Amino acid sequence: MHTQESLIHLTYQASAAIWVFVAITTVIFFMRTYSRLFLSKDPINWDDFIISLSWPLMVVLAVSYQIALSTARKSTASELPGTYPTPVFWALFTDAWAFLSICIPKLGVALLLSRMLRPKRWLKITMITYCIVLVILAIVGFIITFTQCDPVAGQWNPWKYPEVKCWSRNIQLEYAITVSAMSALTDLAFSIYPGVVIWNLNMATWKRVNAVALMSLGFISFAFAIRKLYSNTTLLGNPDIITLLFDAIQIGIWNNIENAFVLSAACLPAVPPVFRVFRNAVKTHVSSLSGSHKEETETAGTELTSNSRRITLKEEFKVSSERQVSRERRPAEFV
C-alpha cells in the first residue's frame, strides 16, 4: 500500500522529469515552425496544421498534470474528503487528455509521411484512415472518462456523493489499454516504414544513416507507450483512493514523456534547415572577424612602416645638419 510520503516523493520526481522533455520539445517545435514558415519552399499543408495544434495540446497536458502534482502534495491521509478530490480530478483529467494529445500528432505524422515519401495510394489511405480512427477512439475515451459515473463528480469525490453509481472501472481501463496498444503499434510502424524507404534511396550512406536515426525516435516513443500500457494495468480492480491517485500520477509521467517524443519525432524532419542557417551565420561571423583582424594587422603594419620611414628621414636630416654645421665652423685654410 502506498503512503503519503511515497506519493509526495513521486510528485517531485514527476515534475523534474516531464518539464525537461516539454522544454526540449517546445524548442524543437518552434524551430520547425520557423523552418516551415521562412526556410521551406513547400506550401503549408494539413500536416503543418495538425502538428501545430499538437503543441498546445501537449502544454495543456503538462500544465494539468502539474496542477495534479501540486495539489497532491497538499493532500493528507487524515483529511481525505477535503484534500484528495482535487488532485484525483486533475490526475484523471490528465490521463484522459493524454488520449487526445498523443493520438492527434500521429495523424500529423501520417500526413507528413504521405507527403514526404509518396507511398502507394492504398498505403497512404490505410495510414491516414488508421490514424483518423485512432483520433476518434481518443475522443470517445476522453468522453467515457467523464460519463462513467452519475453524478460525474462522484468519480473523484465519493465522500460528497456517497450515492454515486459508476460503471465497472475495468470497462474504461480496458478501453484505455486497447487504444494505448493501437497507439503503440502506430509508433512502431511509423519508425519501421520510413526507415526502410529511406534506406533504399539512392543517396550517400551517411545521409541515409542520419535520416533513419532521425525517424527512429518512434522506437523510443514505442518503448514509453509499452511502459505506460503496463502502468494502466495497475488500475484494474477496485483500488482505494490513495492507490488510485498514486497510480494515476505514475501513468501521467509516461503519458507526458510519450507525448513529447511523438511531437518531437513529428517536428524533427523539418528542423535541419534551421541548423544550416545557424551554421552559415556562424561561419560568416567568424570570417568577418578574421577579415577585420587581418585588416587591423595590415593597417598596423603599414603605420609601423610609415613611422620607421619618418624616423629614418629625421635621422638622415639630423646627420646632414650636423655635417653642415661642422663645415661652417671649420677654420679657413690658407694656400
N, C-alpha and C positions, 0 to 999 in steps of 0.2 A: 504494500500500500504506500502511495506517495505521501510525503509530508509537506507542510507549508514551507519548510526550509529548502527542500529539493525543488519545489515549484519556483520559489524566488530565484534560486541559483540558475534554473533553466531560463528564466526570463532575461537575465543579464547575458547569458551565453547566446540566446537567440538574437538580441539586439545587436551584439557585436558581430554576429555572423551576417545577418541579412543586409545591413546598411552598407557594408563593403561592396557586396555584389550589386546592390541598387546603384551605388555611386559609379562603379565601373561601367555598368550597362547604360547609365544616363550619358556618360561621356561618349560612349560608342554610338548611342542613338543620335546625339546631336552632331557628331562627326558625319554620320550617314546622311542626316538631313541637309547639312551644308554641302556635302558632295552631290546629292541629287538635285539640289536647287541651283548650285552655281558651277559645278565642275562637270556634270554629265550632259551629254548631248541628247540622250534619250528623253522622250517626253515623260511627264508624270503619269504613272499607271495605277491600277487598282491596288497592286501590292504595296505601293507607297502609302496610300490612304489607310490600308489595314494595319500596316506596321506603325504608322504614326498614331493611330488610335490605340495601339497596344501599349505605348509608353505611359499615358495617363492611367490606363487600367492597372499597370504594374505599380504606379505610385499610390493609387487608392488601396491596392492590396497591402503594400508596405506600411502605409500610414494607419490603416485599420488594425493591422497586426501589432503595430507599436502601441496603439491605444489599448489593445488587449493585454499586452505585456505590462504596461504602466499601471493599469487598474488591477491586474493580478497581484502585483507587488503589495498593494494596499489591502488585499483581502486577508481575512483571518479565519481560521477554522472555528474559533469560538463565536464568531458572528456571521455564520453562513448566510442567513437570509438578507442581511444588509450589505454584505461585501462581495458575494460571489456572482449574483445575477449579471452585473455589468461586464466583468471580464469574460464570463461564459458567452454572453451575447456576441461580443466582439470577436471572440475566438471562433464561434460558429459562423459568423458573417464572413470572416477572413477565409475560412475553409470553403465556404460556398462561393465566394467571389473568385476564388482560385480557378473554379471551373471556367469562368469567362476569360480571366487574364492569361491563362495558359493555353487555352484552345484557340482563341481568336488569332494570336500571332502565327499559329500553324497554318491557318488559311492564307495569311500573307506569304508564308514561305512557299506554299503550294503554287500560288500565283507567280511568285518570283522565279521559282524553278521552271515553271511553264514558259515564262518569258525568256529566261536566260538559256535554257538547254533545248528548247523547241522539241519536246517529246512528240511521239506519235499521238494522233488525235484521241485514241481510246485511252492511252495512259494519262494524257492531260485531263480528260473528263473524269477519269477514275480518281486522280489525286484531288482535284478541286471538289468533286462531289463528296468524297470521303470526309474532307475537312469541313465542308458545309454541314454535313450530318453531325460531325463532332461538335460543332458550334451549337447546333440546335439542341443536342443532348446536354451540353453545358448549361444552356439557358434553362432547360427543364430541370436540371439538377439544382440550380440556384433556387428555382421556384419551389421545388419539393422541400428544400431545407426549411422554408418558412411557411409551409402549408400542412406539415405533417402533424401539427398539434392544434387543438381547439380548446381554449384560445391560444393564439400563436405564441404569446409571451410566456405561456406556461412551460414551454420547452426549456427556457433558461432561468425561469423563476417559479419553480414548483411550490415554493413557500407561499407566495402571494395568490397563486391559482391552484389550490390543492385539488380542485375538481377537474383539472386538465385531463383531456383524453388525447392520446397520441397513437399513431401507427407504431408498429414494432420498429425500434430504432434500426434493426437489421435491414429493413427494406431500403431505407435511404443509404445505408452504408454499402449494401451490396450493389446498389445502383452506382454509387461513387466509385467503388472498386472496379466495376465494369468499364465505366467511362475512363478512369485512370489507366486501365490496361490498354484500351484503344489508343489513348493519348501517347502512352509509352511506345507502342508499336509504330506510331507515326514518327516519333523521334528517331527510332531505329531505321525506318525506311528512308527518311529524309537525309540520313547520313550515308547509307549504302548507295542509293541510286545516283546522286550527283558525283560521288567518288568514283564509281565505275565509269560513268560517262566522261568525266574529266580525264581520267587516267588513259582512256583510249583516244584522246585527241592528239593531233599531230602538233605537238608543242614541246619546248625544252623540258627536260626531266625535272629540273629544279622548279619550274613554274607549275608543273603538274603536282609535284610534292607539296608546294605551298598551298595550291588551291584545294587539294584533298585534305590537308591538315586543317584548313580554314573551315571547310564544310563538315569536318568530323566532330565539331563541337556537339553535334547532335548525339554522339555516343555518350558524352558526359551528361547531357540532359536525360538520356535514356536511363543512365545509372541512377540519377536522382529520382526519376519517376518510379523506378523499381523500389527504391528505398522508401518513397512515400507510400507506395502501394502496400508495402509491408506494414507501415505505421497505421494505415487505415484499418487493417485487420484487428488492431488492438482495441478498437472501439466496439467491436462486435460483442453482443451480450447486453448486459444492463449495468454499466459501471456507475459507481457513485459519482457525485457532482465534482469532487476534488480530482478523481481519476479522469473524469471526462475533460475537465479543464486542462490538466497536465498533458493528456494525450493529444488534445486539440491543438495546444501550443506547439507540441513537438511536430505534429503534421504540418503546422504553419511554417516551420523552418524549411522543410523540404519543398513546400509549395513556392515559397519566395525564391529559393535558390534555383529551382527548376525554371520558374518564370524568367529569372534573369538570364539564364543560359539560353533559353529558347529565343528570347528577344535579341540577345547578342548574336546568336547564330544567324538570325534574320537580317541583322544590320551589317555585319562584317563584310559581306561581299562588295558593298559599295564604299567601304572605308579607304582602301588603298590609294585612290587619287588624292585624298587629303594628306597622306604621308608623303606622296611625291611632291605635292605643292610645298609642304613644310621643308622637305629635303632640299628642293631647289632654292627656296628662300634662304636657307642656312648657307648654302654654297655661294649664293650671290652676296650675302652679307660678309662672309669670310673673304671672298675675292675683293670686295670693295675695301675691306680693312687692310688686306695685303697690298692693294694698289696704293692706298693712302700712305701706308708705311713706306713703300718704295719711293713714292714721290717725295715724302718728307726727307728720306735719306739722301735722295739725289739733290734736293734743294740745299740740304745742309752741306753736302759735299761741294756744291757749286759755290756756296758762300765761303766755305773754308778756302777753296782755291783762290777766290777773289781777294780774300783777306791776305792770303800768302803773297799774292802778286802785289798788293798795295804795300805790304811790309817790305818786300824786296825793292820796290821802286823808291820807297822812303830811304832805305839803307843806301841805295845807289846814289840818290840825291845828296845824302849826308856826306858820303865819301867824296863825291865830286866837289862839294862846297868846301870841305876841309882841304882838299888839294889846291883849290883856287886861293884860299886864304894863305896857304903855305907859300905859294908863288909870290904873292904880293908882299909878304914880309921878308923874303929872301934879300940880302944886301946886294947892291949893284956891283957887277963885275967890270973891272977896267981892263981894257985891251992894252 
